[in-house]
Amino acid sequence: MRRRLPPPGVLVPAVAGLLFLVAPFVALLVAAPWSAMPDLVGSPEVAQALGLSLRTAVAATAICLVLGVPLASLLARGQVPGLGLVRALVTMPLVLPPVVGGVALLMLLGRRGLVGEHLDTWFGFTLPFTTAAVVVAEAFVALPFLVISVEGTLRGTDRAVEDAAATLGASRWYVFRRVTLPRIAPGIAAGAVLCFARALGEFGATITFAGNFPGTTRTMPLAIYLALEQDPDAAIALSLVLVALSLAVLVALRGRWLTELRR
């Protein structure tokens, strides 16, 4: 069937929306100091910040997978009171300013926080301003992306196969592991990629809860913020690195989602 362009009432605002999203990246490309790029992005400080960003984003994504898939299953299939309130609380980090999330984490896990005080007293362990704090902050802001993606996939999945497996004597845990999880794998992959990309770009909660210490908590977004005050060309170069990395992850894995969905 031949594809037709949408009517002007749809096409014009659609193109305007696309330009609104793409134009800032075009401006970055135009302003980039291309001749100095190798020196700007090849410094040990940049490699250190990039390596820390990748490690913490991977760790945060792993935490989100462990916690988010069961949580999404509860929201999609659970029959317990108050699920609407639970769903609102789960998605709250999406609408809150990230710095508020950082303050909330400090009030919970800080040295004088609700839980952090006991961690310090009983175990001599202080979480804020450590690399682990970066992982916690990133997981906090990224978890809703995974939960929403997986919950939507679960709601769109026919339960007939799962019910059939249950009638044949399979336990609920077996059905979840061997039937449900393989069927929602594309949704989990999509949520994990969104989760990773969000964790990679996290700034507000990280700087509030983990600080900005080189080699320990200074991720790429924090390095860009610092460079913007001292060397705008370096900030542009580092921004392009982060944009390219995020785009590469999304484009490379999107093909795998589509392949899985066609099966």
C-alpha positions in Angstrom: 0.0 0.0 0.0 1.3 3.4 -1.0 2.1 5.7 1.9 0.6 9.1 1.9 1.6 12.3 3.6 -0.6 13.3 6.6 -2.8 16.4 6.1 -1.1 19.8 6.6 -2.8 20.2 9.9 -0.8 17.2 11.2 2.3 17.6 9.0 3.2 21.2 9.9 3.2 20.8 13.7 4.9 17.5 13.4 7.8 19.0 11.4 7.9 21.9 13.8 8.1 19.5 16.7 10.9 17.6 15.0 12.8 20.8 14.4 12.3 21.8 18.0 14.0 18.6 19.1 16.7 18.4 16.5 17.8 22.1 16.2 19.7 22.2 19.5 21.8 19.3 18.5 22.5 20.9 15.1 23.6 24.0 17.0 26.0 21.9 19.1 27.5 20.5 15.9 27.9 24.0 14.4 29.5 25.4 17.5 31.8 22.4 18.1 35.6 23.2 18.0 36.3 20.3 15.6 40.1 21.1 15.3 40.6 20.9 19.1 38.2 17.9 19.7 41.0 15.2 20.0 42.7 17.2 22.7 39.5 18.2 24.5 38.0 14.7 24.7 41.3 12.8 25.0 42.3 14.2 28.4 42.6 11.8 31.4 39.9 13.7 33.2 37.4 13.1 30.4 38.3 9.4 30.2 37.9 9.2 34.0 34.5 10.9 34.0 33.2 8.8 31.0 34.4 5.5 32.6 32.7 6.4 35.8 29.5 7.3 34.0 29.4 4.0 32.1 30.1 1.9 35.2 27.5 3.6 37.4 24.9 3.7 34.6 25.3 -0.1 34.1 25.1 -0.7 37.9 22.0 1.5 38.2 20.4 -0.3 35.3 21.1 -3.7 36.9 19.5 -2.5 40.1 16.5 -1.2 38.2 16.0 -4.6 36.4 16.1 -6.5 39.7 13.6 -4.2 41.4 11.6 -2.8 38.4 10.5 -6.0 36.7 8.7 -7.4 39.8 7.3 -4.0 40.6 5.9 -3.6 37.1 4.4 -7.1 37.4 2.7 -6.1 40.6 1.3 -2.9 39.0 0.1 -4.7 35.9 -1.2 -8.0 37.4 -1.5 -7.4 41.1 -4.9 -7.3 42.8 -4.1 -5.4 46.0 -5.7 -2.2 47.3 -4.1 1.1 46.6 -2.4 0.3 43.3 -3.3 3.7 41.9 -1.5 5.4 44.7 1.5 3.0 44.3 1.7 3.8 40.6 1.6 7.5 41.3 4.5 7.1 43.8 6.5 5.0 41.4 6.2 7.6 38.6 6.9 10.6 40.9 10.6 10.8 40.0 9.5 11.5 36.4 7.9 14.8 37.3 9.9 15.9 40.3 13.0 18.1 39.7 16.0 15.7 40.1 17.5 18.0 42.7 14.5 17.3 44.9 15.1 13.6 44.5 18.7 14.2 45.7 17.5 16.1 48.7 15.0 13.3 49.5 17.8 10.8 49.3 19.9 12.8 51.6 17.1 12.9 54.1 16.8 9.2 53.9 20.4 8.0 53.5 22.4 10.9 54.7 24.5 10.8 57.8 21.6 12.3 59.8 18.9 10.7 57.6 16.1 8.5 58.5 18.0 5.3 57.6 21.5 6.7 57.0 21.9 7.6 60.7 21.6 3.9 61.6 23.9 2.8 58.9 26.5 5.1 60.3 25.9 4.2 63.9 25.6 0.4 63.5 27.9 -0.3 60.6 30.1 2.7 60.3 28.9 3.1 56.7 28.2 6.5 55.1 26.7 6.4 51.6 26.5 10.1 50.4 29.4 11.5 48.4 30.6 8.1 47.3 30.5 6.2 44.0 27.7 4.0 45.4 25.7 7.2 46.0 26.0 8.0 42.3 24.5 4.6 41.5 21.7 5.0 44.0 20.8 8.5 42.6 20.8 7.3 39.0 18.7 4.2 39.9 16.2 6.4 41.7 15.5 8.7 38.8 15.8 5.9 36.1 13.6 3.2 37.7 10.2 4.6 36.6 11.3 4.4 32.9 11.8 0.6 33.3 8.6 0.1 35.3 6.4 2.0 32.8 7.9 0.1 29.8 7.5 -3.3 31.4 4.1 -2.6 32.8 2.8 -1.5 29.4 4.2 -4.6 27.8 2.6 -6.8 30.5 -0.8 -5.1 30.0 -0.7 -5.8 26.3 0.3 -9.4 26.6 -2.4 -12.1 26.3 -2.6 -14.1 29.5 -4.1 -17.2 27.8 -0.7 -19.0 27.5 0.1 -18.3 31.1 -3.3 -19.5 32.2 -2.8 -22.7 30.2 0.6 -23.3 31.8 -1.0 -22.8 35.2 -3.8 -25.3 34.5 -1.2 -27.9 33.5 0.3 -27.7 37.0 3.1 -25.1 36.7 3.7 -23.0 39.7 3.2 -19.2 39.5 7.0 -18.7 39.9 7.7 -21.2 37.0 5.1 -19.5 34.8 6.6 -16.1 35.5 10.2 -17.3 34.7 9.6 -19.6 31.8 6.5 -18.1 30.1 6.0 -14.5 31.1 9.5 -13.2 31.1 10.4 -14.5 27.6 7.2 -13.0 26.2 7.9 -9.5 27.7 11.6 -9.5 26.9 11.4 -6.8 24.2 9.6 -4.5 26.8 12.3 -5.3 29.4 15.0 -4.5 26.8 13.3 -1.2 25.8 12.9 -0.2 29.5 16.5 -1.2 30.3 17.9 1.0 27.4 15.8 4.0 28.5 16.9 3.4 32.1 20.5 3.3 31.0 20.3 6.4 28.9 18.5 8.3 31.8 21.1 7.1 34.3 23.9 8.2 31.9 22.6 11.7 31.8 21.6 12.2 35.4 22.8 15.4 37.0 20.6 17.0 39.6 20.2 14.1 42.1 23.8 13.1 41.6 25.3 16.4 42.4 23.0 16.8 45.4 23.4 13.4 46.9 26.8 12.3 45.7 28.7 15.6 45.1 31.3 16.4 42.4 34.5 14.7 43.3 37.0 13.8 40.5 37.4 10.0 40.1 34.7 9.2 42.7 31.4 11.0 41.8 32.2 13.3 38.8 30.3 11.8 36.0 30.1 13.2 32.5 27.1 15.5 33.1 28.9 17.0 36.1 32.1 17.3 34.1 30.2 19.2 31.4 28.7 21.5 34.0 32.1 22.3 35.4 33.6 22.8 32.0 30.8 25.2 31.0 32.0 27.6 33.7 35.7 27.3 32.8 36.0 26.3 29.1 32.8 26.5 26.9 34.6 24.7 24.1 35.4 21.8 26.3 31.7 21.7 27.5 30.5 21.5 23.9 33.0 18.8 23.0 32.0 16.7 26.1 28.3 17.3 25.3 28.8 15.9 21.8 30.5 12.8 23.3 27.5 12.2 25.6 25.0 12.8 22.8 26.8 10.4 20.4 27.0 7.7 23.1 23.4 8.0 24.0 22.3 8.0 20.3 24.5 5.0 19.5 22.9 3.0 22.4 19.4 3.9 21.4 19.9 3.3 17.6 21.8 0.0 18.0 19.4 -1.6 20.4 16.2 -0.3 18.7 16.9 -2.7 15.8 17.0 -5.6 18.3 13.6 -4.6 19.8 12.0 -4.5 16.3 13.5 -7.9 15.5 12.1 -9.4 18.7 8.7 -7.9 18.1 8.4 -9.3 14.6 8.9 -12.9 15.9 
